[in-house]
């Protein structure tokens, strides 16, 4: 297919979905122009660009294309947008006719029921139907021989892929769940031996429980076996063992726990995502450090698209709550500035991004002054639903800087209390920051949180919101990114953000 033929084909598929937006046209033009000269394509596309339509168009032109995206929520969004799309997730994510979900039913009865939705999704993927999967389902399907490598792999929300894979190949094991001996943890080789031994012990325990009671609940054993085997596989397949570390700590009750972590996503595992002839990575916040974690040193074509939302409809305004913000800043300092912003924007609904611990303290400060609620991890979805239904005016939101969409007059005011740096008390963060690109990685994590949180409330060209940042540390973050990134600073600080940022 020539460059022009590919461009016309992609453009026609976009048009078949809905009239394409200007950045989408630019994106398929760029893909067509570079298709024959590159394997890897990195598309930095902000909110409302329509990345899923681009992905679906690629899949239509190249039928042997698989789309993967970060979570089952996003996988389901593809299903909502494209009703022909097959959705491949883990067995536990499908409702079963004879049990709560397909995983539980299979574990109990050792067979899949007639018409099993998981088996249907797996079979459709194997037959080559247009499919969207989450990353782990993709790896398991490839490793299990269910899927052949797609000719084209599209990774949506690619900025999350490295962190997701790293988390899968990290684990915490309680002494009470496993057997320990002095000297088990001398080095990585002895750790691998221990992992293999523990897997066998727990498998035997599971077998004994099932022999005694065929309907015994062995979820805990299954989870432990999977985690032990997964981490062992990751370590054994790594070429550089210095990418791994482990340590033992005591929890607040004095119970010992073993932590095993990879500092970066295991390269041998990431190679599962690199077998395709073409790889397209897409995100609104796709930084070079993230790209390197996925593709290593493979050259790539890069395009950063402009925002289709007028900048005056998505302003990010620095409004410091104090000259300096840190972990010891009194919650009343933030509360005072939030009340000031609420008065300036009387009658508008707003979301306040913060941590769970600070959120509870802010609620105490604001509950008698504003119509406000805050969420715990358990009440996150229910509280968000009530907010969208206009049951209260101000949401103190924790864990909502990514993955939520607030359209129209829901959340017209967006307040970010503090920049979120990786926690330096976490041994992983210390190890990651010590790598050659560690300072750039550390600063860019804080910037990533801001860019993601700022994008929650203006979701299209006709939408509107103002984002207020209360942390003046953003100036230092931007300076650090510019210094450490050098000529590549614009790949971290996208033009669509710079044009809307007001100091």
C-alpha positions as CSV (number, residue, x, y, z in Angstrom):
1,X,0.0,0.0,0.0
2,X,1.4,3.4,-1.0
3,X,1.6,6.3,1.4
4,X,-1.4,8.0,-0.3
5,X,-3.4,4.8,-0.4
6,X,-2.8,4.3,3.3
7,X,-3.8,7.8,4.1
8,X,-7.0,7.6,2.1
9,X,-7.9,4.3,3.7
10,X,-7.4,5.5,7.3
11,X,-9.2,8.8,6.5
12,X,-12.2,6.9,5.0
13,X,-12.4,4.7,8.1
14,X,-12.4,7.7,10.3
15,X,-15.2,9.3,8.3
16,X,-17.2,6.1,8.6
17,X,-17.1,6.5,12.4
18,X,-17.9,10.2,12.5
19,X,-16.7,13.4,10.7
20,X,-13.0,13.5,11.7
21,X,-11.5,16.3,13.7
22,X,-8.5,18.2,12.4
23,X,-6.0,16.5,14.8
24,X,-7.2,13.1,13.7
25,X,-6.6,13.9,10.1
26,X,-3.1,15.1,11.1
27,X,-2.5,11.9,12.9
28,X,-3.4,9.6,10.0
29,X,-1.4,11.7,7.7
30,X,1.6,11.3,10.0
31,X,1.0,7.6,10.3
32,X,0.8,7.2,6.5
33,X,3.9,9.3,5.9
34,X,6.0,7.3,8.3
35,X,4.5,3.8,8.1
36,X,7.1,2.3,5.8
37,X,10.1,3.9,7.6
38,X,9.3,3.1,11.3
39,X,8.1,0.2,13.5
40,X,7.1,2.3,16.5
41,X,4.8,5.3,16.5
42,X,4.3,7.5,19.6
43,X,1.2,9.7,19.4
44,X,0.8,12.3,22.2
45,X,-2.8,13.3,21.8
46,X,-4.7,15.4,24.4
47,X,-8.2,15.1,25.7
48,X,-11.0,15.1,23.0
49,X,-8.6,14.2,20.2
50,X,-10.5,10.9,19.6
51,X,-7.7,8.4,20.1
52,X,-10.1,5.4,20.1
53,X,-11.4,6.4,16.7
54,X,-7.8,6.4,15.4
55,X,-7.2,3.0,16.9
56,X,-10.4,1.6,15.5
57,X,-9.5,3.0,12.0
58,X,-6.1,1.3,12.1
59,X,-7.8,-1.9,13.0
60,X,-10.2,-1.7,10.1
61,X,-7.4,-1.0,7.6
62,X,-5.1,-3.7,9.1
63,X,-7.4,-6.5,10.3
64,X,-4.6,-8.3,12.2
65,X,-4.5,-5.4,14.7
66,X,-5.0,-5.8,18.4
67,X,-5.8,-2.9,20.7
68,X,-4.8,-3.0,24.3
69,X,-5.7,-0.5,26.9
70,X,-4.9,0.0,30.6
71,X,-7.9,-1.3,32.5
72,X,-11.1,-3.2,32.1
73,X,-13.0,0.1,32.4
74,X,-11.3,1.4,29.3
75,X,-11.7,-1.9,27.5
76,X,-15.4,-1.7,28.2
77,X,-15.4,1.9,26.8
78,X,-14.2,0.5,23.5
79,X,-17.1,-1.9,23.6
80,X,-19.5,0.9,24.3
81,X,-18.1,3.0,21.4
82,X,-17.8,0.1,18.9
83,X,-20.5,-2.5,19.3
84,X,-18.8,-5.0,17.0
85,X,-15.6,-5.0,19.2
86,X,-14.7,-8.2,21.0
87,X,-13.5,-7.5,24.6
88,X,-10.8,-9.8,26.1
89,X,-10.4,-9.6,29.8
90,X,-9.6,-12.0,32.7
91,X,-12.0,-14.8,33.5
92,X,-13.1,-13.1,36.7
93,X,-14.4,-10.1,34.7
94,X,-17.2,-12.0,33.0
95,X,-20.6,-12.8,34.6
96,X,-21.2,-16.5,34.6
97,X,-24.5,-18.4,34.2
98,X,-23.7,-20.8,37.0
99,X,-21.7,-18.8,39.4
100,X,-20.6,-15.3,40.3
101,X,-18.0,-15.1,37.5
102,X,-16.3,-17.4,35.1
103,X,-13.1,-17.7,37.2
104,X,-15.0,-18.8,40.3
105,X,-17.1,-21.2,38.3
106,X,-14.1,-22.8,36.6
107,X,-12.2,-23.1,39.8
108,X,-15.2,-24.9,41.4
109,X,-16.5,-27.1,38.6
110,X,-13.3,-27.4,36.5
111,X,-15.3,-26.8,33.3
112,X,-16.7,-23.8,31.4
113,X,-20.4,-23.7,31.0
114,X,-22.1,-23.8,27.7
115,X,-22.0,-20.4,26.1
116,X,-19.4,-19.2,28.6
117,X,-18.8,-15.5,27.8
118,X,-15.1,-15.8,28.6
119,X,-14.6,-18.7,26.2
120,X,-16.6,-16.8,23.6
121,X,-14.3,-13.8,23.9
122,X,-11.2,-15.9,23.9
123,X,-12.4,-17.8,20.8
124,X,-13.3,-14.6,18.9
125,X,-9.9,-13.2,19.6
126,X,-8.3,-16.5,18.4
127,X,-10.3,-16.3,15.2
128,X,-9.1,-12.8,14.5
129,X,-12.2,-10.8,15.3
130,X,-11.5,-7.1,16.1
131,X,-10.4,-7.2,19.7
132,X,-9.5,-4.9,22.6
133,X,-7.8,-6.4,25.6
134,X,-6.2,-5.4,28.8
135,X,-2.4,-5.9,29.0
136,X,-2.3,-8.9,31.3
137,X,-5.0,-10.8,29.2
138,X,-2.9,-10.0,26.1
139,X,0.3,-11.5,27.7
140,X,-1.6,-14.6,29.0
141,X,-3.3,-15.2,25.7
142,X,0.1,-15.0,23.8
143,X,1.9,-17.1,26.4
144,X,-0.9,-19.7,26.4
145,X,-1.0,-20.0,22.6
146,X,-4.5,-18.6,22.4
147,X,-3.4,-15.6,20.3
148,X,-0.8,-15.2,17.6
149,X,1.1,-12.0,17.7
150,X,-0.9,-9.3,15.9
151,X,0.7,-7.6,12.9
152,X,-0.1,-4.2,14.5
153,X,-0.4,-3.6,18.2
154,X,-2.1,-0.4,19.3
155,X,-1.6,0.6,23.0
156,X,-4.0,3.2,24.2
157,X,-3.3,5.1,27.4
158,X,0.3,3.9,26.9
159,X,1.6,6.0,29.7
160,X,0.2,3.5,32.2
161,X,1.6,0.4,30.6
162,X,5.1,0.3,32.2
163,X,3.7,1.0,35.7
164,X,1.0,-1.7,35.3
165,X,3.5,-4.3,34.2
166,X,5.9,-3.4,36.9
167,X,3.1,-3.8,39.5
168,X,2.2,-7.3,38.1
169,X,5.8,-8.4,38.6
170,X,6.0,-7.1,42.2
171,X,4.5,-8.6,45.3
172,X,4.2,-8.6,49.1
173,X,4.1,-11.9,50.9
174,X,3.2,-12.3,54.6
175,X,5.3,-14.6,56.7
176,X,2.0,-16.2,57.9
177,X,1.1,-17.3,54.4
178,X,4.4,-18.9,53.5
179,X,7.3,-20.9,54.9
180,X,10.6,-19.3,55.8
181,X,14.1,-20.5,56.8
182,X,17.2,-18.6,57.8
183,X,19.2,-17.9,54.7
184,X,16.3,-18.2,52.2
185,X,16.8,-14.6,51.2
186,X,20.6,-14.3,50.6
187,X,20.4,-13.1,47.0
188,X,18.2,-13.2,43.9
189,X,19.2,-16.8,43.1
190,X,18.1,-18.0,46.5
191,X,15.0,-15.9,46.2
192,X,14.0,-17.6,43.0
193,X,14.6,-21.0,44.6
194,X,12.4,-20.0,47.5
195,X,9.6,-18.7,45.1
196,X,9.6,-22.1,43.2
197,X,9.6,-24.0,46.5
198,X,6.7,-21.9,47.9
199,X,4.7,-22.4,44.8
200,X,4.9,-26.1,45.2
201,X,4.1,-26.0,48.9
202,X,1.0,-23.9,48.4
203,X,-0.1,-26.0,45.4
204,X,0.1,-29.1,47.6
205,X,-1.9,-27.3,50.3
206,X,-4.5,-26.4,47.7
207,X,-4.6,-30.0,46.6
208,X,-5.1,-31.3,50.1
209,X,-7.9,-28.8,50.8
210,X,-9.7,-29.9,47.6
211,X,-9.2,-33.6,48.4
212,X,-10.8,-33.1,51.8
213,X,-13.5,-30.9,50.3
214,X,-13.9,-30.7,46.5
215,X,-15.9,-27.5,46.9
216,X,-13.4,-25.8,49.3
217,X,-12.6,-22.1,48.7
218,X,-9.0,-22.0,47.4
219,X,-9.0,-18.4,46.2
220,X,-6.2,-17.4,48.5
221,X,-4.0,-20.3,47.4
222,X,-4.7,-19.6,43.7
223,X,-3.8,-16.0,44.2
224,X,-0.6,-16.8,46.0
225,X,0.5,-19.4,43.4
226,X,-0.2,-17.0,40.6
227,X,1.8,-14.2,42.2
228,X,4.8,-16.4,43.2
229,X,5.0,-17.9,39.7
230,X,4.6,-14.6,37.9
231,X,7.4,-12.9,39.9
232,X,9.7,-15.9,39.5
233,X,9.1,-15.9,35.8
234,X,9.9,-12.2,35.7
235,X,13.2,-12.6,37.6
236,X,14.3,-15.7,35.7
237,X,13.6,-14.0,32.3
238,X,15.5,-10.8,33.2
239,X,18.9,-10.2,31.6
240,X,19.8,-7.6,34.2
241,X,19.2,-8.8,37.8
242,X,20.0,-5.4,39.2
243,X,16.6,-4.3,38.0
244,X,15.2,-6.3,41.0
245,X,15.3,-5.9,44.7
246,X,13.6,-7.3,47.8
247,X,13.4,-6.5,51.5
248,X,11.6,-7.5,54.7
249,X,9.7,-5.1,56.8
250,X,7.3,-5.3,59.8
251,X,3.8,-3.9,59.5
252,X,2.2,-1.8,62.3
253,X,1.2,-5.0,64.1
254,X,4.7,-6.4,64.0
255,X,4.1,-9.0,61.3
256,X,6.9,-9.6,58.9
257,X,6.3,-9.1,55.2
258,X,8.5,-9.8,52.2
259,X,8.5,-7.2,49.4
260,X,9.8,-8.1,45.9
261,X,9.9,-5.4,43.3
262,X,11.2,-4.7,39.8
263,X,12.6,-1.2,39.4
264,X,11.6,-1.0,35.8
265,X,9.2,-3.2,33.9
266,X,11.1,-6.4,33.1
267,X,12.5,-5.9,29.6
268,X,12.0,-9.6,28.7
269,X,8.3,-9.2,29.6
270,X,8.0,-5.9,27.6
271,X,9.3,-7.8,24.6
272,X,5.8,-9.4,24.5
273,X,4.6,-6.0,23.3
274,X,7.4,-5.7,20.7
275,X,6.9,-8.7,18.5
276,X,4.4,-7.0,16.2
277,X,5.5,-5.5,12.9
278,X,4.1,-2.2,13.9
279,X,3.5,-0.7,17.4
280,X,1.4,2.4,18.0
281,X,1.6,4.0,21.4
282,X,-1.1,6.6,22.2
283,X,-1.7,8.8,25.2
284,X,-2.3,12.4,26.2
285,X,0.7,12.3,28.5
286,X,3.3,10.1,26.7
287,X,6.8,11.1,28.0
288,X,10.1,9.7,26.7
289,X,10.9,8.0,30.0
290,X,7.6,6.0,29.6
291,X,8.3,5.2,25.9
292,X,11.8,3.9,26.8
293,X,10.3,1.5,29.4
294,X,8.1,0.0,26.7
295,X,10.3,0.0,23.5
296,X,13.8,0.4,24.9
297,X,16.2,1.9,22.4
298,X,14.1,1.2,19.3
299,X,13.8,4.4,17.2
300,X,10.3,5.8,16.9
301,X,8.3,8.4,15.1
302,X,6.8,11.0,17.4
303,X,3.9,13.4,17.0
304,X,2.3,15.7,19.6
305,X,-1.1,16.9,18.5
306,X,-2.6,20.3,19.5
307,X,-5.8,20.5,21.6
308,X,-9.0,21.0,19.8
309,X,-10.4,22.7,22.9
310,X,-9.9,26.5,22.9
311,X,-7.3,27.4,25.6
312,X,-9.7,29.9,27.3
313,X,-12.1,27.0,28.0
314,X,-9.4,24.9,29.8
315,X,-7.2,27.4,31.7
316,X,-4.9,26.1,34.4
317,X,-4.4,29.0,36.9
318,X,-1.6,29.0,39.5
319,X,-3.2,30.3,42.7
320,X,-0.8,29.5,45.5
321,X,-2.2,28.6,48.9
322,X,1.1,29.5,50.5
323,X,4.6,30.5,49.5
324,X,5.7,26.9,50.0
325,X,3.6,23.7,50.1
326,X,4.9,20.5,51.6
327,X,3.7,17.4,53.6
328,X,3.5,19.5,56.8
329,X,1.3,22.3,55.4
330,X,-1.8,22.8,57.6
331,X,-5.0,21.7,55.9
332,X,-6.6,25.1,56.9
333,X,-4.2,26.8,54.4
334,X,-5.8,24.9,51.6
335,X,-9.3,25.3,53.0
336,X,-8.9,29.1,53.1
337,X,-7.9,29.2,49.4
338,X,-10.7,26.8,48.4
339,X,-13.3,28.9,50.1
340,X,-11.9,32.0,48.3
341,X,-12.2,30.2,44.9
342,X,-15.7,29.0,45.7
343,X,-16.8,32.6,46.3
344,X,-15.2,33.7,43.1
345,X,-17.2,31.0,41.2
346,X,-20.4,31.1,43.1
347,X,-23.0,28.5,42.1
348,X,-20.6,26.4,40.1
349,X,-19.8,22.8,40.9
350,X,-16.3,21.8,41.7
351,X,-13.9,18.9,42.3
352,X,-10.9,19.1,44.7
353,X,-8.1,16.7,44.0
354,X,-6.2,15.5,47.1
355,X,-4.9,12.5,48.9
356,X,-7.2,10.3,51.1
357,X,-5.5,11.5,54.3
358,X,-5.6,15.2,53.4
359,X,-9.1,14.8,52.0
360,X,-10.5,13.7,55.4
361,X,-8.9,16.7,57.1
362,X,-10.2,19.1,54.4
363,X,-13.7,17.7,54.9
364,X,-13.4,18.7,58.6
365,X,-12.4,22.2,57.6
366,X,-15.0,22.7,54.9
367,X,-18.1,20.7,55.9
368,X,-19.7,23.6,57.7
369,X,-18.8,26.1,55.0
370,X,-19.5,24.4,51.7
371,X,-21.9,21.7,50.4
372,X,-19.1,19.2,50.3
373,X,-18.4,15.4,50.5
374,X,-15.3,13.3,50.3
375,X,-14.7,9.7,49.3
376,X,-12.9,6.8,50.7
377,X,-11.5,4.0,48.5
378,X,-14.7,2.0,49.2
379,X,-17.1,4.9,48.4
380,X,-15.3,6.3,45.4
381,X,-17.7,5.2,42.7
382,X,-20.9,5.9,44.7
383,X,-19.7,9.4,45.7
384,X,-18.7,10.2,42.1
385,X,-22.1,9.1,40.8
386,X,-23.8,11.3,43.4
387,X,-21.6,14.2,42.3
388,X,-22.5,13.7,38.7
389,X,-26.2,13.6,39.7
390,X,-25.7,17.1,41.3
391,X,-26.6,15.8,44.8
392,X,-23.9,18.1,46.3
393,X,-21.7,20.9,45.0
394,X,-18.1,20.2,46.0
395,X,-16.3,16.8,45.8
396,X,-13.1,16.3,47.7
397,X,-11.8,13.7,45.4
398,X,-9.1,11.1,46.1
399,X,-7.9,8.7,43.5
400,X,-9.7,10.5,40.7
401,X,-6.9,12.3,38.9
402,X,-7.2,9.8,36.1
403,X,-9.9,7.8,34.5
404,X,-13.0,10.0,35.1
405,X,-14.8,12.2,32.7
406,X,-16.8,15.3,34.0
407,X,-18.7,16.8,31.1
408,X,-20.7,20.0,30.9
409,X,-21.5,21.9,34.1
410,X,-20.4,18.9,36.3
411,X,-17.1,20.0,37.8
412,X,-16.7,23.4,36.1
413,X,-14.1,24.2,38.8
414,X,-11.2,21.9,39.2
415,X,-8.8,22.4,42.2
416,X,-5.5,20.6,42.7
417,X,-4.2,21.1,46.2
418,X,-0.7,19.6,45.9
419,X,1.5,18.2,43.3
420,X,2.0,14.5,43.8
421,X,5.7,13.5,43.8
422,X,6.6,9.8,44.2
423,X,7.0,9.1,48.0
424,X,10.7,9.2,48.9
425,X,10.1,6.9,51.8
426,X,9.2,4.1,49.3
427,X,12.3,1.9,48.6
428,X,11.2,1.5,45.0
429,X,11.2,5.3,44.5
430,X,14.7,5.6,46.0
431,X,15.9,2.9,43.6
432,X,14.2,4.3,40.6
433,X,15.4,7.8,41.3
434,X,19.0,6.6,41.5
435,X,18.9,5.5,37.9
436,X,20.6,7.8,35.3
437,X,17.3,9.3,34.3
438,X,15.9,9.3,37.8
439,X,15.8,13.0,38.5
440,X,13.9,13.6,35.2
441,X,11.6,10.7,36.0
442,X,10.9,12.1,39.5
443,X,10.0,15.6,38.3
444,X,8.0,14.3,35.4
445,X,5.8,12.2,37.7
446,X,4.6,15.4,39.4
447,X,3.9,17.0,36.1
448,X,2.0,13.9,34.9
449,X,-0.3,14.1,37.9
450,X,-1.1,17.8,37.1
451,X,-1.7,17.2,33.4
452,X,-4.0,14.2,34.1
453,X,-6.0,15.9,36.9
454,X,-6.4,19.1,34.8
455,X,-7.9,17.1,32.0
456,X,-10.8,15.6,34.0
457,X,-13.2,18.5,33.6
458,X,-12.9,19.9,30.1
459,X,-13.7,17.0,27.8
460,X,-14.5,18.5,24.5
461,X,-14.4,21.8,22.4
462,X,-17.8,22.9,23.7
463,X,-17.0,22.0,27.3
464,X,-15.6,24.5,29.9
465,X,-13.8,24.5,33.2
466,X,-11.1,26.3,35.1
467,X,-8.3,24.4,37.0
468,X,-6.7,26.1,40.0
469,X,-3.4,24.8,41.2
470,X,-2.6,25.7,44.8
471,X,1.0,24.4,44.8
472,X,3.6,26.9,43.7
473,X,6.1,24.0,43.4
474,X,5.0,23.7,39.8
475,X,7.5,26.4,38.8
476,X,10.4,24.3,40.3
477,X,9.0,21.2,38.5
478,X,8.9,22.9,35.1
479,X,12.4,24.2,35.6
480,X,13.7,20.8,36.6
481,X,12.1,19.1,33.6
482,X,13.5,21.7,31.2
483,X,17.0,21.3,32.8
484,X,17.1,17.5,32.8
485,X,15.2,16.9,29.5
486,X,17.2,19.6,27.5
487,X,16.1,19.7,23.9
488,X,13.3,17.1,24.5
489,X,11.6,19.3,27.1
490,X,8.6,19.9,24.8
491,X,7.9,16.1,24.9
492,X,7.3,16.4,28.6
493,X,5.7,19.9,28.7
494,X,3.3,19.8,25.8
495,X,2.4,23.0,24.0
496,X,-1.3,22.4,24.7
497,X,-0.5,22.8,28.4
498,X,1.9,25.7,28.1
499,X,-0.6,27.8,26.2
500,X,-3.4,27.4,28.8
501,X,-1.2,27.8,31.9
502,X,-1.5,31.1,33.7
503,X,1.0,32.1,36.5
